[in-house]
Amino acid sequence: MDRFIAVERALRTATPDALLRSLEEGLITQYGAADVTLLMADYATTILQPVTALPYTKEPVPVHGSAPGRAFNWQSPHVESADGNDPVTVHLPVSVRGDRIGVLSLRLPVWREGSGTAQELTQIAEVLGHEIIVGERDTDLYLQARRADRLTLAAEMQWQLLPGRSCTRPEYDIGAQLEPAYAIYGDNFDWSTSTHDLTLTVTNGMGEGIDAALLTNLAVNALRNARRAGLSLADQAYLADQALYGQHRGTQHLAALLLRFDLATGATEIVDAGSPKMWLVRRGKVKQIELNAQLPLGMFEDTVYTTEHFRTEPGDRLVFVSDGVYDVTSPSGERYSERALARALTSTRLLPASQVPRAVLQELAGHRGVIDADDDAMVVCLDWRGRPSG
C-alpha cells in the first residue's frame, strides 16, 4: 500500500482522541519520523501549545520568534538547519481552507524541498487539520489545547459561535480576531459562502458577560436562520431585529454590519445597522467608507432596513473594526483615533489577511499600555481577488 494512503487511512479510521497517536505510528513506520508533536494555536494566537492530556507537561512555544511560529504565520513548511547528516526538524502548517489551526513538528532523516516526500507530508498535515475539525465534535482534547488560560463562560459561548479565524477561497481571503480573547463580551463575526456569493456579518452587542453573549447568540442565529432560508440581506436584518425586539422589547440591542459580495462581479450589498466601521485599502490608499447608518437590531419594533451598494474591486482590502478599537485610551487619556488606525492599516498592507487583525490589535495593546481592556476589540480583514473572467 502507498505510504501516504496508509497514513491517511490511519487518520480517518482513528477515534478523535487518538488522531495524534495514529499519526505518530504511521509517520514512524512509513517515513522514519521521530519526535512527532502537534501544536495548537491558542485563541489569542500568541502561543502554540502541545496537544497532550491534561495537565499539560510540555511548555508552549511562542508564535512570534519561534521556528514552529514561522510555519504557522507564513503557512509553509519551515525546516530547522541541521549539521551534516544529522536528522532535520520540520514544522508543517496545519490548516483547513485557510483557517490556521496549528503546526505539526517532526524529525526526519532528510528533507528535500519539492520532493515527493515533502509534498506527501504537507498533505498529511492538511488531512490532520480536517480530522481535527471533525473530531472536535466528539472530544475536548483539541479545544483544551487552544487555550492558555481558562475562558470565561461568555468567551466560551462566543468562540463556539464563530466560523473560524480565517478562510481562503480563490476569490478572497478573510482573517479575523477578537480581544481580549479569554474574556470577550458581545462582538462577533460570521461568514458563509455559496457558489455565487459571500455573506459576511460583523456585530457589536451591548452589555457584558453572559447577557452580552446571550444577546449575540440570539442575533447571530437569527441572521443565520434568515440567510439559510434564502432571504434578502435587508430581510435578514429585519428578522434578526424582530427576534431581538421580541425577546428584549428594546431594552437590549445589537449593532451590525451585513454585507453580501457577488463572487463574479464584486457587486456588494450592505446593510449598516449602526456599526461597526468599514475601511478600504485600495491601491495603497486608506479611507473610511461612510455608510448610511440605520437603527441597531432590536431597538424598535418593525424597523425597516434598506440596502446600499458598493463595488469591490480585485486587489481591494476591506477592514471592519468595532468601537472597542476606537474607544481605547492610553494611560494619559489619549483616545486611539481614526488617524492612528489608518496608519496601522498602511503599515500592515503587505501582510496576508490572516495576520492583519493580530498586528492591528497588538498596536492597539501598545497604545493602551498596562490598562486592562474594558470592551471587546474586533478586527476583520477581507482581501478581495474576485473571480477571473471566463
Secondary structure per residue as TSV (DSSP state, phi and psi in degrees):
chain	resnum	aa	ss	phi	psi
A	1	M	-	360.0	138.2
A	2	D	-	-55.8	136.5
A	3	R	H	-66.6	-34.9
A	4	F	H	-63.3	-44.8
A	5	I	H	-63.1	-37.6
A	6	A	H	-63.1	-44.1
A	7	V	H	-69.3	-41.4
A	8	E	H	-61.6	-43.0
A	9	R	H	-64.7	-39.1
A	10	A	H	-62.1	-38.8
A	11	L	H	-66.2	-43.5
A	12	R	H	-72.5	-22.8
A	13	T	H	-99.5	-6.9
A	14	A	S	-74.5	150.3
A	15	T	-	-68.3	153.2
A	16	P	G	-53.9	-38.3
A	17	D	G	-76.9	-12.2
A	18	A	G	-108.8	14.9
A	19	L	H	-58.1	-48.1
A	20	L	H	-67.2	-38.1
A	21	R	H	-64.3	-44.4
A	22	S	H	-65.8	-40.1
A	23	L	H	-63.8	-44.4
A	24	E	H	-60.3	-44.6
A	25	E	H	-61.3	-42.4
A	26	G	H	-67.0	-41.9
A	27	L	H	-69.2	-35.3
A	28	I	H	-67.0	-46.2
A	29	T	H	-70.5	-45.0
A	30	Q	H	-89.9	-29.2
A	31	Y	H	-122.7	0.1
A	32	G	-	68.7	27.6
A	33	A	-	-78.7	165.4
A	34	A	E	-148.2	162.0
A	35	D	E	53.5	52.2
A	36	V	E	-79.2	123.0
A	37	T	E	-135.2	135.0
A	38	L	E	-104.6	124.3
A	39	L	E	-111.5	127.6
A	40	M	E	-105.1	137.1
A	41	A	E	-74.3	135.1
A	42	D	-	-77.6	173.0
A	43	Y	T	-61.8	-31.0
A	44	A	T	-86.5	-2.7
A	45	T	S	52.1	41.9
A	46	T	S	-109.6	-22.6
A	47	I	E	-134.9	160.2
A	48	L	E	-116.7	117.6
A	49	Q	E	-107.3	128.1
A	50	P	E	-61.0	139.4
A	51	V	-	-84.7	110.8
A	52	T	-	-143.7	170.4
A	53	A	S	-72.1	148.9
A	54	L	S	-67.0	147.1
A	55	P	S	-76.2	152.8
A	56	Y	-	-71.5	136.8
A	57	T	-	-111.7	-8.5
A	58	K	S	-109.8	145.2
A	59	E	-	-78.0	142.5
A	60	P	-	-70.3	164.0
A	61	V	E	-115.4	134.2
A	62	P	E	-66.9	142.7
A	63	V	S	-66.7	-39.7
A	64	H	T	-97.7	128.0
A	65	G	T	91.0	7.2
A	66	S	S	-118.8	160.0
A	67	A	H	-64.8	-47.4
A	68	P	H	-61.1	-34.3
A	69	G	H	-62.9	-33.0
A	70	R	H	-65.3	-41.9
A	71	A	H	-64.2	-38.7
A	72	F	H	-68.1	-47.1
A	73	N	H	-67.7	-41.8
A	74	W	H	-100.5	-0.7
A	75	Q	T	53.2	47.3
A	76	S	S	-150.8	154.0
A	77	P	-	-59.0	140.5
A	78	H	E	-124.9	128.9
A	79	V	E	-112.0	127.1
A	80	E	E	-80.1	133.4
A	81	S	-	-63.0	145.3
A	82	A	-	-126.8	156.3
A	83	D	-	-92.7	127.8
A	84	G	T	58.2	-125.5
A	85	N	T	-97.8	16.6
A	86	D	-	-67.2	151.5
A	87	P	-	-59.2	153.4
A	88	V	E	-108.6	148.7
A	89	T	E	-99.9	126.1
A	90	V	E	-118.1	136.9
A	91	H	E	-117.5	122.0
A	92	L	E	-114.9	131.1
A	93	P	E	-67.6	138.8
A	94	V	E	-111.8	111.3
A	95	S	E	-147.9	163.0
A	96	V	E	-131.6	109.3
A	97	R	T	50.0	44.7
A	98	G	T	89.5	-12.0
A	99	D	E	-82.0	110.5
A	100	R	E	-76.9	119.4
A	101	I	E	-101.9	-45.6
A	102	G	E	179.2	-151.9
A	103	V	E	-141.5	138.1
A	104	L	E	-102.6	117.2
A	105	S	E	-110.0	138.2
A	106	L	E	-157.1	160.2
A	107	R	E	-105.1	136.4
A	108	L	E	-128.9	152.0
A	109	P	S	-60.6	-36.4
A	110	V	-	-156.7	153.0
A	111	W	-	-138.9	122.0
A	112	R	-	-118.8	114.8
A	113	E	T	-58.3	131.0
A	114	G	T	86.3	-6.0
A	115	S	S	-73.5	167.8
A	116	G	H	-61.3	-39.3
A	117	T	H	-63.7	-43.4
A	118	A	H	-61.4	-42.3
A	119	Q	H	-66.1	-40.5
A	120	E	H	-64.6	-44.5
A	121	L	H	-66.9	-35.8
A	122	T	H	-63.5	-40.0
A	123	Q	H	-69.4	-35.2
A	124	I	H	-62.8	-39.3
A	125	A	H	-62.3	-35.9
A	126	E	H	-67.8	-42.8
A	127	V	H	-60.9	-41.2
A	128	L	H	-58.0	-42.2
A	129	G	H	-59.1	-45.1
A	130	H	H	-62.5	-41.5
A	131	E	H	-68.5	-32.0
A	132	I	H	-65.6	-44.6
A	133	I	H	-60.0	-43.2
A	134	V	H	-68.2	-42.5
A	135	G	H	-66.4	-25.1
A	136	E	T	-65.3	-14.1
A	137	R	T	-71.8	-22.5
A	138	D	T	-120.9	-2.8
A	139	T	-	-147.4	150.2
A	140	D	S	-93.1	-0.4
A	141	L	H	-55.0	-45.9
A	142	Y	H	-81.3	-33.4
A	143	L	H	-66.4	-37.4
A	144	Q	H	-63.9	-36.3
A	145	A	H	-73.9	-12.1
A	146	R	T	-80.6	-8.7
A	147	R	-	-116.5	132.3
A	148	A	S	-88.2	-14.5
A	149	D	S	-150.1	171.5
A	150	R	-	-72.9	136.0
A	151	L	-	-79.9	148.4
A	152	T	-	-68.3	160.7
A	153	L	H	-61.1	-39.3
A	154	A	H	-61.9	-42.5
A	155	A	H	-65.6	-38.5
A	156	E	H	-57.8	-45.2
A	157	M	H	-64.7	-40.1
A	158	Q	H	-69.2	-44.1
A	159	W	H	-65.7	-35.2
A	160	Q	H	-69.6	-17.1
A	161	L	H	-85.1	-19.1
A	162	L	-	-79.9	150.1
A	163	P	-	-76.2	-21.9
A	164	G	-	156.0	-170.6
A	165	R	S	-112.3	-9.5
A	166	S	E	-160.1	160.1
A	167	C	E	-156.1	140.6
A	168	T	E	-129.4	131.7
A	169	R	E	-137.7	165.9
A	170	P	T	-56.3	-30.1
A	171	E	T	-85.8	-21.2
A	172	Y	E	-161.9	164.6
A	173	D	E	-126.9	139.6
A	174	I	E	-125.2	137.4
A	175	G	E	-133.2	141.5
A	176	A	E	-149.3	152.8
A	177	Q	E	-156.3	144.8
A	178	L	E	-116.6	143.1
A	179	E	E	-140.3	149.1
A	180	P	S	-71.0	130.3
A	181	A	T	-61.7	-29.5
A	182	Y	T	-100.7	2.0
A	183	A	S	-151.4	48.0
A	184	I	-	-74.5	160.0
A	185	Y	-	-109.2	-92.0
A	186	G	S	-122.2	1.2
A	187	D	E	-76.2	149.8
A	188	N	E	-161.0	159.1
A	189	F	E	-140.1	155.9
A	190	D	E	-154.4	149.4
A	191	W	E	-149.3	157.3
A	192	S	E	-154.8	141.1
A	193	T	E	-123.8	153.3
A	194	S	-	-131.3	-170.7
A	195	T	S	-62.3	-31.8
A	196	H	S	-109.6	-25.7
A	197	D	E	-148.5	167.2
A	198	L	E	-120.1	127.5
A	199	T	E	-108.1	127.8
A	200	L	E	-127.8	130.5
A	201	T	E	-128.7	139.3
A	202	V	E	-128.4	131.6
A	203	T	E	-128.5	153.0
A	204	N	E	-137.6	97.6
A	205	G	E	-87.1	153.8
A	206	M	-	-83.7	162.9
A	207	G	S	91.9	-174.0
A	208	E	-	-135.7	163.9
A	209	G	H	57.9	-141.0
A	210	I	H	-61.9	-39.7
A	211	D	H	-59.2	-44.0
A	212	A	H	-66.2	-41.4
A	213	A	H	-65.3	-41.2
A	214	L	H	-65.4	-40.9
A	215	L	H	-61.5	-46.0
A	216	T	H	-65.7	-40.7
A	217	N	H	-60.0	-43.4
A	218	L	H	-63.6	-44.8
A	219	A	H	-65.6	-47.3
A	220	V	H	-64.2	-41.6
A	221	N	H	-70.6	-31.3
A	222	A	H	-66.6	-41.0
A	223	L	H	-64.9	-41.1
A	224	R	H	-65.3	-40.9
A	225	N	H	-60.2	-44.3
A	226	A	H	-68.9	-40.4
A	227	R	H	-63.9	-42.2
A	228	R	H	-72.7	-15.5
A	229	A	T	-85.7	-1.3
A	230	G	T	80.9	18.6
A	231	L	-	-75.5	158.9
A	232	S	-	-67.9	167.8
A	233	L	H	-62.9	-41.6
A	234	A	H	-64.2	-38.5
A	235	D	H	-71.3	-29.8
A	236	Q	H	-62.4	-44.9
A	237	A	H	-62.7	-41.9
A	238	Y	H	-63.1	-44.1
A	239	L	H	-65.2	-42.6
A	240	A	H	-65.5	-38.5
A	241	D	H	-59.5	-44.4
A	242	Q	H	-68.4	-35.8
A	243	A	H	-64.5	-43.3
A	244	L	H	-69.4	-42.2
A	245	Y	H	-67.3	-38.9
A	246	G	H	-63.4	-30.6
A	247	Q	H	-84.9	-38.6
A	248	H	H	-117.6	-6.4
A	249	R	T	54.4	37.0
A	250	G	T	87.2	-5.9
A	251	T	S	-74.3	-22.8
A	252	Q	S	-133.0	142.6
A	253	H	-	-145.1	173.0
A	254	L	E	-143.9	128.8
A	255	A	E	-85.5	140.5
A	256	A	E	-147.6	152.7
A	257	L	E	-127.1	119.1
A	258	L	E	-112.2	132.3
A	259	L	E	-135.3	143.1
A	260	R	E	-131.9	123.2
A	261	F	E	-106.3	130.5
A	262	D	E	-78.9	118.1
A	263	L	T	-65.3	-27.8
A	264	A	T	-82.5	-36.2
A	265	T	T	-115.2	-19.2
A	266	G	-	82.1	-0.3
A	267	A	E	-60.4	129.7
A	268	T	E	-125.3	125.6
A	269	E	E	-96.4	141.1
A	270	I	E	-136.7	135.3
A	271	V	E	-120.4	115.2
A	272	D	E	-100.4	102.6
A	273	A	E	-100.1	57.3
A	274	G	B	105.1	-30.4
A	275	S	-	170.6	173.5
A	276	P	-	-75.3	-172.1
A	277	K	E	-93.3	151.5
A	278	M	E	-119.4	128.2
A	279	W	E	-118.8	147.8
A	280	L	E	-121.2	129.9
A	281	V	E	-112.4	109.3
A	282	R	E	-130.9	121.7
A	283	R	T	52.3	41.2
A	284	G	T	84.4	-6.9
A	285	K	E	-103.3	138.7
A	286	V	E	-110.1	132.4
A	287	K	E	-152.6	152.0
A	288	Q	E	-84.9	136.3
A	289	I	E	-90.0	118.2
A	290	E	-	-81.6	123.1
A	291	L	-	-115.4	164.7
A	292	N	-	-81.4	94.0
A	293	A	-	-69.9	125.1
A	294	Q	-	-110.8	179.9
A	295	L	-	-67.1	143.2
A	296	P	-	-59.5	157.5
A	297	L	B	-69.4	131.6
A	298	G	T	89.9	2.3
A	299	M	S	-76.8	-43.8
A	300	F	S	-134.6	162.9
A	301	E	T	-81.0	141.3
A	302	D	T	58.5	40.1
A	303	T	-	-72.0	132.6
A	304	V	-	-99.8	129.4
A	305	Y	-	-109.9	144.8
A	306	T	-	-123.6	153.1
A	307	T	-	-97.0	149.8
A	308	E	E	-121.3	169.1
A	309	H	E	-123.9	146.6
A	310	F	E	-144.4	150.8
A	311	R	E	-111.7	112.6
A	312	T	-	-88.5	127.2
A	313	E	-	-105.6	150.7
A	314	P	T	-55.2	133.2
A	315	G	T	96.1	-10.1
A	316	D	-	-70.8	146.5
A	317	R	E	-119.7	122.1
A	318	L	E	-106.5	132.8
A	319	V	E	-126.8	131.9
A	320	F	E	-118.6	131.4
A	321	V	E	-132.7	147.0
A	322	S	-	-90.0	170.0
A	323	D	H	-68.0	-14.5
A	324	G	H	-65.9	-14.7
A	325	V	H	-83.2	-49.7
A	326	Y	H	-67.9	-31.5
A	327	D	T	-85.7	-1.3
A	328	V	-	-70.1	133.4
A	329	T	B	-117.4	152.7
A	330	S	-	-80.0	170.1
A	331	P	T	-56.3	-26.0
A	332	S	T	-87.9	-0.5
A	333	G	-	93.9	6.2
A	334	E	-	-78.8	127.6
A	335	R	B	-79.0	139.8
A	336	Y	-	-69.7	119.2
A	337	S	-	-99.8	169.6
A	338	E	H	-61.9	-33.2
A	339	R	H	-65.6	-40.8
A	340	A	H	-64.9	-39.5
A	341	L	H	-65.1	-40.7
A	342	A	H	-60.5	-39.7
A	343	R	H	-64.1	-40.0
A	344	A	H	-64.3	-40.2
A	345	L	H	-69.3	-32.2
A	346	T	H	-68.9	-43.4
A	347	S	H	-70.7	-21.0
A	348	T	T	-103.6	12.2
A	349	R	T	-64.9	-22.3
A	350	L	T	-92.0	-7.9
A	351	L	S	-77.7	150.7
A	352	P	-	-66.6	158.2
A	353	A	T	-56.5	-35.4
A	354	S	T	-65.0	-23.1
A	355	Q	T	-99.7	-14.0
A	356	V	H	-63.6	-49.1
A	357	P	H	-56.2	-45.3
A	358	R	H	-62.2	-41.4
A	359	A	H	-64.4	-42.7
A	360	V	H	-65.5	-42.6
A	361	L	H	-68.6	-30.3
A	362	Q	H	-66.9	-40.3
A	363	E	H	-64.9	-37.6
A	364	L	H	-63.4	-42.1
A	365	A	H	-62.9	-36.6
A	366	G	H	-65.0	-36.3
A	367	H	H	-68.1	-39.1
A	368	R	H	-72.9	-30.4
A	369	G	T	75.1	-142.2
A	370	V	T	-83.5	-2.7
A	371	I	S	-70.4	133.3
A	372	D	-	-70.0	141.1
A	373	A	-	-67.5	137.3
A	374	D	-	-110.7	10.4
A	375	D	S	-155.7	159.9
A	376	D	-	-64.9	152.1
A	377	A	E	-129.9	122.0
A	378	M	E	-123.2	135.1
A	379	V	E	-131.8	127.8
A	380	V	E	-124.3	130.3
A	381	C	E	-120.5	129.6
A	382	L	E	-122.2	117.0
A	383	D	E	-98.2	120.8
A	384	W	E	-103.8	123.9
A	385	R	-	-106.9	-30.9
A	386	G	-	78.9	169.9
A	387	R	-	-92.9	126.3
A	388	P	-	-57.4	139.4
A	389	S	-	-64.4	140.8
A	390	G	-	84.0	360.0
